[in-house]
């Protein structure tokens, strides 16, 4: 597939000394690819961003936050990748729960995750068979919903293109103290497509974004098909995994109690605004999606509701008023749930405060059980070490990357 928006070649080759080769327009009358010239370090890819990416960079300012952790998850959704997608669905909450233990300078982290799919023939060829499923978000229910929306089909897997697009389209943290990570997973050669994976990975490194490459298959094959090379250029890690490995989680004595607490804590959410009820329905649906995978996955999702990373200030009055993103005297009455319509501000505040106290107590119980559950799981995993999965290698890498940026785990 030739991208019509490529007036220049982007099949750049890495030269010694951090230089990059690019090709300019071919000389008049020439049938060759054009002249080759050297691009100075620091100008690898950015000036070409709009030429290879059909979509302009999204408007808005990038955050600057020393405790922000950003993860872009780039998943191959071609025909052979059903197992990979299932691993992402089933291991999301385990990863979230581990990240909830992260801190920097004694403060809890902020987490944003973006999701891309690539290599799916149902996507537009002119986009490079790439789709931004969700931009950076802290809405974990939205992220779960997005993962469960993925279907496999096709395809043509262009790793350089999807890496470059994620760099171009996402609001990456401008603070070099934050943690900025790309995890790209797939099973076709890393060098396919018009956009050079070397140029894209070098652009990521220049922007302090780490590229971690996860090959679904034999370790040596991943090396031979440039996955390891991409990770090296992107200053990240290379892993190979068994993407067909079942990852239903570990059954523990705490699972049933966690699911019961999950049902109780759900009653403390008070939807407001135009999307309040719809987003509460999304919360319920993601509980059901997790439970459909297995009881351990449902328990891990329940445990996430005891963490600081699970929030609902965009649709829940308790979180909104507690975080001061909303004031009780500024509420639109028509946006309130039926039980609060016609109530005075004092009555609304009292109702919400009661829900908050109930939730705080439940969150503490969930957090305590969640810690005990994780200890049990870690013990079982040590006893039955097996093949690596998507979640296992991400968890392993997160600890390495966190230490390098002075993040810790409680």
Secondary structure as UniProt FT lines:
FT   TURN            4..5
FT   STRAND          9..15
FT   HELIX           16..18
FT   STRAND          19..23
FT   TURN            28..29
FT   STRAND          36..39
FT   TURN            41..42
FT   HELIX           46..48
FT   HELIX           49..52
FT   TURN            66..67
FT   STRAND          68..76
FT   HELIX           79..81
FT   HELIX           82..99
FT   TURN            100..101
FT   STRAND          102..104
FT   TURN            105..106
FT   STRAND          107..108
FT   STRAND          110..118
FT   TURN            121..122
FT   HELIX           125..127
FT   STRAND          130..137
FT   HELIX           140..148
FT   HELIX           159..169
FT   TURN            176..177
FT   STRAND          179..186
FT   TURN            190..191
FT   HELIX           197..206
FT   TURN            207..208
FT   STRAND          210..216
FT   HELIX           219..224
FT   TURN            225..226
FT   HELIX           227..233
FT   TURN            234..235
FT   STRAND          238..241
FT   TURN            243..244
FT   TURN            253..254
FT   HELIX           255..266
FT   TURN            267..268
FT   TURN            274..275
FT   HELIX           276..293
FT   HELIX           295..304
FT   TURN            305..306
FT   TURN            308..309
FT   TURN            313..315
FT   HELIX           317..322
FT   TURN            323..324
FT   HELIX           328..330
FT   HELIX           333..335
FT   HELIX           338..340
FT   TURN            341..342
FT   HELIX           345..383
FT   HELIX           390..404
FT   TURN            405..406
FT   STRAND          408..409
//
